[in-house]
Amino acid sequence: VWSAPELGMITEVAERSWAHIERTRAEAAVRASEAQFRTFAQTMPNHVWTSAANGQLDWFNDRVYAYSGRKPGELDGAGWAIMVHPDEIDDTAQCWVAAVSSGRDYQAEFRLRRHDGTWRWHLARAIPLRDGDGTIVRWIGTNTDVDDQKTAEARLEEHLERRTAERDRI
């Protein structure tokens, strides 16, 4: 026969144990989800990055570091700007600030400096991740190399201009 204080203690121990089990399960689920994200992000052929809700970049996949020749931590916060071509940095930064301020998706094209000094055009896109209340909790973005495409488009445009000029002379 259990006394009332003993039953109270057993009930409290059981409730605390159950709460601990639930918390441990939730933490394990978060760790598994984060591991899955990192696996996907590391194996993608694109540059992948994340930022805090305030727009400060805080994580980059290994492809970004291999491309830029930078070390982990060097691109965090506003450090990413050292990769962006000087002619595009102002517009790129303004576009990012506008997206973070408005909560709208981000998209911009700019040149990024490769570790060997070569500048290549990239299309950057990011979306805000929101909680159940719609509050932005993080951003996730990618940079896709579009330099070959832009070069081909420029060549086609030059070709068409030459043909138009030739027709106008005739």
Contact map, one row per residue, 1 for C-alpha under 8 A:
11100000000000000000000000000000000000000000000000000000000000000000000000000000000000000000000000000000000000000000000000000000000000000000000000000000000000000000000000
11110110000000000000000000000000000000000000000000000000000000000000000000000000000000000000000000000000000000000000000000000000000000000000000000000000000000000000000000
11111110000000000000000000000000000000000000000000000000000000000000000000000000000000000000000000000000000000000000000000000000000000000000000000000000000000000000000000
01111111000000000000000000000000000000000000000000000000000000000000000000000000000000000000000000000000000000000000000000000000000000000000000000000000000000000000000000
00111111100000000000000000000000000000000000000000000000000000000000000000000000000000000000000000000000000000000000000000000000000000000000000000000000000000000000000000
01111111110000000000000000000000000000000000000000000000000000000000000000000000000000000000000000000000000000000000000000000000000000000000000000000000000000000000000000
01111111111000000000000000000000000000000000000000000000000000000000000000000000000000000000000000000000000000000000000000000000000000000000000000000000000000000000000000
00011111111100000000000000000000000000000000000000000000000000000000000000000000000000000000000000000000000000000000000000000000000000000000000000000000000000000000000000
00001111111110000000000000000000000000000000000000000000000000000000000000000000000000000000000000000000000000000000000000000000000000000000000000000000000000000000000000
00000111111111000000000000000000000000000000000000000000000000000000000000000000000000000000000000000000000000000000000000000000000000000000000000000000000000000000000000
00000011111111100000000000000000000000000000000000000000000000000000000000000000000000000000000000000000000000000000000000000000000000000000000000000000000000000000000000
00000001111111110000000000000000000000000000000000000000000000000000000000000000000000000000000000000000000000000000000000000000000000000000000000000000000000000000000000
00000000111111111000000000000000000000000000000000000000000000000000000000000000000000000000000000000000000000000000000000000000000000000000000000000000000000000000000000
00000000011111111100000000000000000000000000000000000000000000000000000000000000000000000000000000000000000000000000000000000000000000000000000000000000000000000000000000
00000000001111111110000000000000000000000000000000000000000000000000000000000000000000000000000000000000000000000000000000000000000000000000000000000000000000000000000000
00000000000111111111000000000000000000000000000000000000000000000000000000000000000000000000000000000000000000000000000000000000000000000000000000000000000000000000000000
00000000000011111111100000000000000000000000000000000000000000000000000000000000000000000000000000000000000000000000000000000000000000000000000000000000000000000000000000
00000000000001111111110000000000000000000000000000000000000000000000000000000000000000000000000000000000000000000000000000000000000000000000000000000000000000000000000000
00000000000000111111111000000000000000000000000000000000000000000000000000000000000000000000000000000000000000000000000000000000000000000000000000000000000000000000000000
00000000000000011111111100000000000000000000000000000000000000000000000000000000000000000000000000000000000000000000000000000000000000000000000000000000000000000000000000
00000000000000001111111110000000000000000000000000000000000000000000000000000000000000000000000000000000000000000000000000000000000000000000000000000000000000000000000000
00000000000000000111111111000000000000000000000000000000000000000000000000000000000000000000000000000000000000000000000000000000000000000000000000000000000000000000000000
00000000000000000011111111100000000000000000000000000000000000000000000000000000000000000000000000000000000000000000000000000000000000000000000000000000000000000000000000
00000000000000000001111111110000000000000000000000000000000000000000000000000000000000000000000000000000000000000000000000000000000000000000000000000000000000000000000000
00000000000000000000111111111000000000000000000000000000000000000000000000000000000000000000000000000000000000000000000000000000000000000000000000000000000000000000000000
00000000000000000000011111111100000000000000000000000000000000000000000000000000000000000000000000000000000000000000000000000000000000000000000000000000000000000000000000
00000000000000000000001111111110000000000000000000000000000000000000000000000000000000000000000000000000000000000000000000000000000000000000000000000000000000000000000000
00000000000000000000000111111111000000000000000000000000000000000000000000000000000000000000000000000000000000000000000000000000000000000000000000000000000000000000000000
00000000000000000000000011111111100000000000000000000000000000000000000000000000000000000000000000000000000000000000000000000000000000000000000000000000000000000000000000
00000000000000000000000001111111110000000000000000000000000000000000000000000000000000000000000000000000000000000000000000000000000000000000000000000000000000000000000000
00000000000000000000000000111111111000000000000000000000000000000000000000000000000000000000000000000000000000000000000000000000000000000000000000000000000000000000000000
00000000000000000000000000011111111100000000000000000000000000000000000000000000000000000000000000000000000000000000000000000000000000000000000000000000000000000000000000
00000000000000000000000000001111111110000000000000000000000000000000000000000000000000000000000000000000000000000000000000000000000000000000000000000000000000000000000000
00000000000000000000000000000111111111000000000000000000000000000000000000000000000000000000000000000000000000000000000000000000000000000000000000000000000000000000000000
00000000000000000000000000000011111111100000000000000000000000000000000000000000000000000000000000000000000000000000000000000000000000000000000000000000000000000000000000
00000000000000000000000000000001111111110000000000000000000000000000000000000000000000000000000000000000000000000000000000000000000000000000000000000000000000000000000000
00000000000000000000000000000000111111111000000000000000000000000000000000000000000000000000000000000000000000000000000000000000000000000000000000000000000000000000000000
00000000000000000000000000000000011111111100000000000000000000000000000000000000000000000000000000000000000000000000000000000000000000000000000000000000000000000000000000
00000000000000000000000000000000001111111110000000000000000000000000000000000000000000000000000000000000000000000000000000000000000000000000000000000000000000000000000000
00000000000000000000000000000000000111111111000000000000000000000000000000000000000000000000000000000000000000000000000000000000000000000000000000000000000000000000000000
00000000000000000000000000000000000011111111000100000000000010000000000000000000000000000000000000000000000000000000000000000000000000000000000000000000000000000000000000
00000000000000000000000000000000000001111111000100000000000011100000000000000000000000000000000000000000000000000000000000000000000000000000000000000000000000000000000000
00000000000000000000000000000000000000111111100000000000000000000000000000000000000000000000000000000000000000000000000000000000000000000000000000000000000000000000000000
00000000000000000000000000000000000000011111111100000000000000000000000000000000000000000000000000000000000000000000000000000000000000000000000000000000000000000000000000
00000000000000000000000000000000000000000011111000000000000000100000000000000000000000000000000000000000000000000000000000000000000000000000000000000000000000000000000000
00000000000000000000000000000000000000000001111100000000000000100000000000000000000000000000000000000000000000000000000000000000000000000000011110000000000000000000000000
00000000000000000000000000000000000000000001111110000000000110110000000000000000000000000000000000000000000000000000000000000000000000000000011100000000000000000000000000
00000000000000000000000000000000000000001101011111000000000110110000000000000000000000000000000000000000000000000000000000000000000000000001111000000000000000000000000000
00000000000000000000000000000000000000000000001111100000111110000000000000000000000000000000000000000000000000000000000000000000000000000001110000000000000000000000000000
00000000000000000000000000000000000000000000000111110000111100000000000000000000000000000000000000000000000000000000000000000000000000000111100000000000000000000000000000
00000000000000000000000000000000000000000000000011111111111000000000000000000000000000000000000000000000000000000000000000000000000000000111000000000000000000000000000000
00000000000000000000000000000000000000000000000001111111110000000000000000000000000000000000000000000000000000000000000000000000000000001110000000000000000000000000000000
00000000000000000000000000000000000000000000000000111111000000000000000000000000000000000000000000010000000000000000000000000001000000011110000000000000000000000000000000
00000000000000000000000000000000000000000000000000111111000000000000000000000000000000000000000000010000000000000000000000000000000000000000000000000000000000000000000000
00000000000000000000000000000000000000000000000000111111100000000000000000000000000000000000000110010000000000000000000000000000000000000010000000000000000000000000000000
00000000000000000000000000000000000000000000000000111111110000000000000000011100000000000000000000000000000000000000000000000000000000000000000000000000000000000000000000
00000000000000000000000000000000000000000000000011110011111000000000000000111101000000000000000000000000000000000000000000000000000000000000000000000000000000000000000000
00000000000000000000000000000000000000000000000011110001111100000000000000011000000000000000000000000000000000000000000000000000000000000000000000000000000000000000000000
00000000000000000000000000000000000000000000000011100000111110000000000000010000000000000000000000000000000000000000000000000000000000000000000000000000000000000000000000
00000000000000000000000000000000000000000000001111000000011111111000000100000000000000000000000000000000000000000000000000000000000000000000000000000000000000000000000000
00000000000000000000000000000000000000001100001110000000001111111000000000000000000000000000000000000000000000000000000000000000000000000000000000000000000000000000000000
00000000000000000000000000000000000000000100000000000000000111111100000000000000000000000000000000000000000000000000000000000000000000000000000000000000000000000000000000
00000000000000000000000000000000000000000100111100000000000111111110000000000000000000000000000000000000000000000000000000000000000000000000000000000000000000000000000000
00000000000000000000000000000000000000000000001100000000000111111111000000000000000000000000000000000000000000000000000000000000000000000000000000000000000000000000000000
00000000000000000000000000000000000000000000000000000000000111111111111100000000000000000000000000000000000000000000000000000000000000000000000000000000000000000000000000
00000000000000000000000000000000000000000000000000000000000001111111110000000000000000000000000000000000000000000010000000000000000000000000000000000000000000000000000000
00000000000000000000000000000000000000000000000000000000000000111111100000000000000000000000000000000000000000000110000000000000000000000000000000000000000000000000000000
00000000000000000000000000000000000000000000000000000000000000011111110000000000001000000000000000000000000000001110000000000000000000000000000000000000000000000000000000
00000000000000000000000000000000000000000000000000000000000000001111111000000000000000000000000000000000000000000110000000000000000000000000000000000000000000000000000000
00000000000000000000000000000000000000000000000000000000000000001101111101100000000000000000000000000000000000000010000000000000000000000000000000000000000000000000000000
00000000000000000000000000000000000000000000000000000000000000001000111111100000000000000000000000000000000000000000000000000000000000000000000000000000000000000000000000
00000000000000000000000000000000000000000000000000000000000100001000011111100000000000000000000000000000000000000000000000000000000000000000000000000000000000000000000000
00000000000000000000000000000000000000000000000000000000000000000000001111110000000000000000000000000000000000000000000000000000000000000000000000000000000000000000000000
00000000000000000000000000000000000000000000000000000000000000000000011111110011000000000000000000000000000000000000000000000000000000000000000000000000000000000000000000
00000000000000000000000000000000000000000000000000000000100000000000011111111111110000000000000000000000000000000000000000000000000000000000000000000000000000000000000000
00000000000000000000000000000000000000000000000000000001111000000000000011111111000000000000000000000000000000000000000000000000000000000000000000000000000000000000000000
00000000000000000000000000000000000000000000000000000001110000000000000000111111000000000000000000000000000000000000000000000000000000000000000000000000000000000000000000
00000000000000000000000000000000000000000000000000000001100000000000000000111111100000000000000000000000000000000000000000000000000000000000000000000000000000000000000000
00000000000000000000000000000000000000000000000000000000000000000000000001111111110000000000000000000000000000000000000000000000000000000000000000000000000000000000000000
00000000000000000000000000000000000000000000000000000000100000000000000001111111111100000000000000000000000000000000000000000000000000000000000000000000000000000000000000
00000000000000000000000000000000000000000000000000000000000000000000000000100111111100001000000000000000000000000000000000000000000000000000000000000000000000000000000000
00000000000000000000000000000000000000000000000000000000000000000000000000100011111110000000000000000000000000000000000000000000000000000000000000000000000000000000000000
00000000000000000000000000000000000000000000000000000000000000000001000000000001111110000000000000000000000000011100000000000000000000000000000000000000000000000000000000
00000000000000000000000000000000000000000000000000000000000000000000000000000001111111011000000000000000000001111000000000000000000000000000000000000000000000000000000000
00000000000000000000000000000000000000000000000000000000000000000000000000000000011111111000000000000000000001111000001000000000000000000000000000000000000000000000000000
00000000000000000000000000000000000000000000000000000000000000000000000000000000000111111100000000000000000000000000000000000000000000000000000000000000000000000000000000
00000000000000000000000000000000000000000000000000000000000000000000000000000000000011111100000000000000000000000000000000000000000000000000000000000000000000000000000000
00000000000000000000000000000000000000000000000000000000000000000000000000000000000111111111000000000000000001100000000000000000000000000000000000000000000000000000000000
00000000000000000000000000000000000000000000000000000000000000000000000000000000100111111111100000000000000000000000000000000000000000000000000000000000000000000000000000
00000000000000000000000000000000000000000000000000000000000000000000000000000000000001111111110000000000000000000000000000000000000000000000000000000000000000000000000000
00000000000000000000000000000000000000000000000000000000000000000000000000000000000000011111111000000000000000000000000000000000000000000000000000000000000000000000000000
00000000000000000000000000000000000000000000000000000000000000000000000000000000000000011111111100000000000111000000000000000000000000000000000000000000000000000000000000
00000000000000000000000000000000000000000000000000000000000000000000000000000000000000001111111110000000000000000000000000000000000000000000000000000000000000000000000000
00000000000000000000000000000000000000000000000000000000000000000000000000000000000000000111111111000000000000000000000000000000000000000000000000000000000000000000000000
00000000000000000000000000000000000000000000000000000000000000000000000000000000000000000011111111100000011100000000000000000000000000000000000000000000000000000000000000
00000000000000000000000000000000000000000000000000000010000000000000000000000000000000000001111111110000010000000000000000000000000000000000000000000000000000000000000000
00000000000000000000000000000000000000000000000000000010000000000000000000000000000000000000111111111000000000000000000000000000000000000000000000000000000000000000000000
00000000000000000000000000000000000000000000000000000000000000000000000000000000000000000000011111111100000000000000000000000000000000000000000000000000000000000000000000
00000000000000000000000000000000000000000000000000000000000000000000000000000000000000000000001111111111110000000000000000000000000000000000000000000000000000000000000000
00000000000000000000000000000000000000000000000000001110000000000000000000000000000000000000000111111111000000000000000000000000000000000000000000000000000000000000000000
00000000000000000000000000000000000000000000000000000000000000000000000000000000000000000000000011111110000000000000000000000000000000000000000000000000000000000000000000
00000000000000000000000000000000000000000000000000000000000000000000000000000000000000000000000001111111000000000000000000000000000000000000000000000000000000000000000000
00000000000000000000000000000000000000000000000000000000000000000000000000000000000000000000000000111111100000000000000000000001000000010000000000000000000000000000000000
00000000000000000000000000000000000000000000000000000000000000000000000000000000000000000000000000110111110000000000000000000011000000000000000000000000000000000000000000
00000000000000000000000000000000000000000000000000000000000000000000000000000000000000000000000000100011111000000000000000001111000000000000000000000000000000000000000000
00000000000000000000000000000000000000000000000000000000000000000000000000000000000000000000001100100001111100000000000000011110000000000000000000000000000000000000000000
00000000000000000000000000000000000000000000000000000000000000000000000000000000000000000000001000000000111110000000000000111100000000000000000000000000000000000000000000
00000000000000000000000000000000000000000000000000000000000000000000000000000000000000000001001000000000011111000000000000111000000000000000000000000000000000000000000000
00000000000000000000000000000000000000000000000000000000000000000000000000000000000000000001000000000000001111100000000011110000000000000000000000000000000000000000000000
00000000000000000000000000000000000000000000000000000000000000000000000000000000000110010001000000000000000111110000000011110000000000000000000000000000000000000000000000
00000000000000000000000000000000000000000000000000000000000000000000000000000000000110010000000000000000000011111000001111000000000000000000000000000000000000000000000000
00000000000000000000000000000000000000000000000000000000000000000000000000000000001110000000000000000000000001111100001111000000000000000000000000000000000000000000000000
00000000000000000000000000000000000000000000000000000000000000000001000000000000001110000000000000000000000000111111111100000000000000000000000000000000000000000000000000
00000000000000000000000000000000000000000000000000000000000000000011100000000000001000000000000000000000000000011111111100000000000000000000000000000000000000000000000000
00000000000000000000000000000000000000000000000000000000000000000111110000000000000000000000000000000000000000001111110000000000000000000000000000000000000000000000000000
00000000000000000000000000000000000000000000000000000000000000000000000000000000000000000000000000000000000000001111110000000000000000000000000000000000000000000000000000
00000000000000000000000000000000000000000000000000000000000000000000000000000000000000000000000000000000000000001111111000000000000000000000000000000000000000000000000000
00000000000000000000000000000000000000000000000000000000000000000000000000000000000000000000000000000000000000001111111100000000000000000000000000000000000000000000000000
00000000000000000000000000000000000000000000000000000000000000000000000000000000000010000000000000000000000000111100111110000000000000000000000000000000000000000000000000
00000000000000000000000000000000000000000000000000000000000000000000000000000000000000000000000000000000000000111100011111000000000000000000000011100000000000000000000000
00000000000000000000000000000000000000000000000000000000000000000000000000000000000000000000000000000000000011110000001111100000000000000000000011100100000000000000000000
00000000000000000000000000000000000000000000000000000000000000000000000000000000000000000000000000000000000011110000000111110000000000000000001111100000000000000000000000
00000000000000000000000000000000000000000000000000000000000000000000000000000000000000000000000000000000001111000000000011111000000000000000001111000000000000000000000000
00000000000000000000000000000000000000000000000000000000000000000000000000000000000000000000000000000000011111000000000001111100000000000000111100000000000000000000000000
00000000000000000000000000000000000000000000000000000000000000000000000000000000000000000000000000000000111100000000000000111110000000000000111000000000000000000000000000
00000000000000000000000000000000000000000000000000000000000000000000000000000000000000000000000000000000111000000000000000011111000000000011110000000000000000000000000000
00000000000000000000000000000000000000000000000000000000000000000000000000000000000000000000000000000001110000000000000000001111100000000011100000000000000000000000000000
00000000000000000000000000000000000000000000000000001000000000000000000000000000000000000000000000000011100000000000000000000111110000011111000000000000000000000000000000
00000000000000000000000000000000000000000000000000000000000000000000000000000000000000000000000000000000000000000000000000000011111000011111000000000000000000000000000000
00000000000000000000000000000000000000000000000000000000000000000000000000000000000000000000000000000000000000000000000000000001111111111100000000000000000000000000000000
00000000000000000000000000000000000000000000000000000000000000000000000000000000000000000000000000000000000000000000000000000000111111111000000000000000000000000000000000
00000000000000000000000000000000000000000000000000000000000000000000000000000000000000000000000000000000000000000000000000000000011111100000000000000000000000000000000000
00000000000000000000000000000000000000000000000000000000000000000000000000000000000000000000000000000000000000000000000000000000011111100000000000000000000000000000000000
00000000000000000000000000000000000000000000000000000000000000000000000000000000000000000000000000000000000000000000000000000000011111110000000000000000000000000000000000
00000000000000000000000000000000000000000000000000000000000000000000000000000000000000000000000000000000000000000000000000000000011111111000000000000000000000000000000000
00000000000000000000000000000000000000000000000000001000000000000000000000000000000000000000000000000010000000000000000000000001111001111110000000000000000000000000000000
00000000000000000000000000000000000000000000000000011000000000000000000000000000000000000000000000000000000000000000000000000001111000111110000000000000000000000000000000
00000000000000000000000000000000000000000000000001111000000000000000000000000000000000000000000000000000000000000000000000000001110000011111000000000000000000000000000000
00000000000000000000000000000000000000000000000001111010000000000000000000000000000000000000000000000000000000000000000000000111100000011111100000000000000000000000000000
00000000000000000000000000000000000000000000000111100000000000000000000000000000000000000000000000000000000000000000000000000111100000000111110000000000000000000000000000
00000000000000000000000000000000000000000000000111000000000000000000000000000000000000000000000000000000000000000000000000011110000000000011111000000000000000000000000000
00000000000000000000000000000000000000000000011110000000000000000000000000000000000000000000000000000000000000000000000000011100000000000001111100000000000000000000000000
00000000000000000000000000000000000000000000011100000000000000000000000000000000000000000000000000000000000000000000000001111000000000000000111110000000000000000000000000
00000000000000000000000000000000000000000000011000000000000000000000000000000000000000000000000000000000000000000000000001110000000000000000011111000000000000000000000000
00000000000000000000000000000000000000000000010000000000000000000000000000000000000000000000000000000000000000000000000111100000000000000000001111110000000000000000000000
00000000000000000000000000000000000000000000000000000000000000000000000000000000000000000000000000000000000000000000000111100000000000000000000111111100000000000000000000
00000000000000000000000000000000000000000000000000000000000000000000000000000000000000000000000000000000000000000000000111000000000000000000000011111110000000000000000000
00000000000000000000000000000000000000000000000000000000000000000000000000000000000000000000000000000000000000000000000000000000000000000000000011111111000000000000000000
00000000000000000000000000000000000000000000000000000000000000000000000000000000000000000000000000000000000000000000000000000000000000000000000001111111100000000000000000
00000000000000000000000000000000000000000000000000000000000000000000000000000000000000000000000000000000000000000000000010000000000000000000000001111111110000000000000000
00000000000000000000000000000000000000000000000000000000000000000000000000000000000000000000000000000000000000000000000000000000000000000000000000111111111000000000000000
00000000000000000000000000000000000000000000000000000000000000000000000000000000000000000000000000000000000000000000000000000000000000000000000000011111111100000000000000
00000000000000000000000000000000000000000000000000000000000000000000000000000000000000000000000000000000000000000000000000000000000000000000000000001111111110000000000000
00000000000000000000000000000000000000000000000000000000000000000000000000000000000000000000000000000000000000000000000000000000000000000000000000000111111111000000000000
00000000000000000000000000000000000000000000000000000000000000000000000000000000000000000000000000000000000000000000000000000000000000000000000000000011111111100000000000
00000000000000000000000000000000000000000000000000000000000000000000000000000000000000000000000000000000000000000000000000000000000000000000000000000001111111110000000000
00000000000000000000000000000000000000000000000000000000000000000000000000000000000000000000000000000000000000000000000000000000000000000000000000000000111111111000000000
00000000000000000000000000000000000000000000000000000000000000000000000000000000000000000000000000000000000000000000000000000000000000000000000000000000011111111100000000
00000000000000000000000000000000000000000000000000000000000000000000000000000000000000000000000000000000000000000000000000000000000000000000000000000000001111111110000000
00000000000000000000000000000000000000000000000000000000000000000000000000000000000000000000000000000000000000000000000000000000000000000000000000000000000111111111000000
00000000000000000000000000000000000000000000000000000000000000000000000000000000000000000000000000000000000000000000000000000000000000000000000000000000000011111111100000
00000000000000000000000000000000000000000000000000000000000000000000000000000000000000000000000000000000000000000000000000000000000000000000000000000000000001111111110000
00000000000000000000000000000000000000000000000000000000000000000000000000000000000000000000000000000000000000000000000000000000000000000000000000000000000000111111111000
00000000000000000000000000000000000000000000000000000000000000000000000000000000000000000000000000000000000000000000000000000000000000000000000000000000000000011111111100
00000000000000000000000000000000000000000000000000000000000000000000000000000000000000000000000000000000000000000000000000000000000000000000000000000000000000001111111110
00000000000000000000000000000000000000000000000000000000000000000000000000000000000000000000000000000000000000000000000000000000000000000000000000000000000000000111111111
00000000000000000000000000000000000000000000000000000000000000000000000000000000000000000000000000000000000000000000000000000000000000000000000000000000000000000011111111
00000000000000000000000000000000000000000000000000000000000000000000000000000000000000000000000000000000000000000000000000000000000000000000000000000000000000000001111111
00000000000000000000000000000000000000000000000000000000000000000000000000000000000000000000000000000000000000000000000000000000000000000000000000000000000000000000111111
00000000000000000000000000000000000000000000000000000000000000000000000000000000000000000000000000000000000000000000000000000000000000000000000000000000000000000000011111
